């Protein structure tokens, strides 16, 4: 089996840098590139949104076009190809569905996404590529698993394809009225499909994939367990418990080239490589472990305080490298635990800290953060927008970052933060639990701080604990920052796990 080439069609509705609304975009824009490097023939397939910039469009070439049947409709679909970082990306063109100013949130999402899911499979018939695995991500691709088995079972190029369905966030499932099943999917009268798709009188796209996929994965081992329980499963625990034996969690990673403190152009000051005069005076093997650690901590603290002072000046905060900077870089939604933060913010701001926010989302949170920024002008900076370059400056400059989510399938910001030696404060759930090892005061081991219950004062006490180390036991705090920096979240590791999964699936 080893020599049978793994060929994967990787479907995601968004992929960075072409279009990104959340973590799915980050993962779909980097995991395939790591898999390709490891020898997998992987190709990404996504919509050709009108917002994709000309920088990429100009380099695309058209491969073919055809029509996609959707019940009584026959809808045009063109395929464009672009090679990005040595990996093939296919873009599905249909202006009626994808010439919109954003990816989601339209009255006809049920139809747009059914079109995309069907077009993925129709593409296989027209491409000079025969995947043995179709890797589907989130509810936007879920119907592909259903269509593949129910409508393309007899088609040569399709009947041996295995499907992997990855849940990035179970909160979003794609539930629509039964009309969508009857009028759009073309599955009307197919009672087997109907019974696997219906839930409480509505059609649920994700439920379909969970019933039809050959393997189900999610983005952390802890979330894989959590979603089999009623609180986290959002109504899907029955099917997940039933299919537990094919469900697993693979922790996401991050793109170590994109986030590289040594080389980033976006941070003010880069992290310096190992100090020259240690290596000049001695052979690298003669340097003691203690000397290396001391040098590393010194380089990290210099990197952070130099960045911090530049950012403080840019954001209009007091310029002082010795004030603890706490940040929040997040979509501003309920999921992210923002109710906890707004509840304790007034109390938190009585400490000697600066608080920097970056992100967009629900108006109630945007308003709350703006209000605090007005009230505490030199302490709080609310940046209610998203800007990748500013995010890197904040990661590089902060001492602590908060991710106190209500639920968190994986979470990427705690990992990015650690790459810039920033300590995360997280709630012990999902991928946060799997990536953050809370500070242990007896061993001094840890790469962050965590708390268990969804309780605002538990968060506040955890912040106080971190602040007391920052101000009174700086050596320990700096050592923790180094441990965070040393934790490996390179996507390479997750890619290996996916390859194992693909290989197992091909043996079945
Ligand atoms: C979703 C989840 C987030 C995860 C990301 C990528 O955005 O909410 O936890 O990190 O997908 O898998």
Boltz pocket constraint, residues with backbone or C-beta under 6 A from the ligand:
constraints:
  - pocket:
      binder: B
      contacts: [[A, 22], [A, 23], [A, 24], [A, 27], [A, 167], [A, 168], [A, 169], [A, 219], [A, 252], [A, 408], [A, 409], [A, 410], [A, 411], [A, 412], [A, 431]]
      max_distance: 6.0
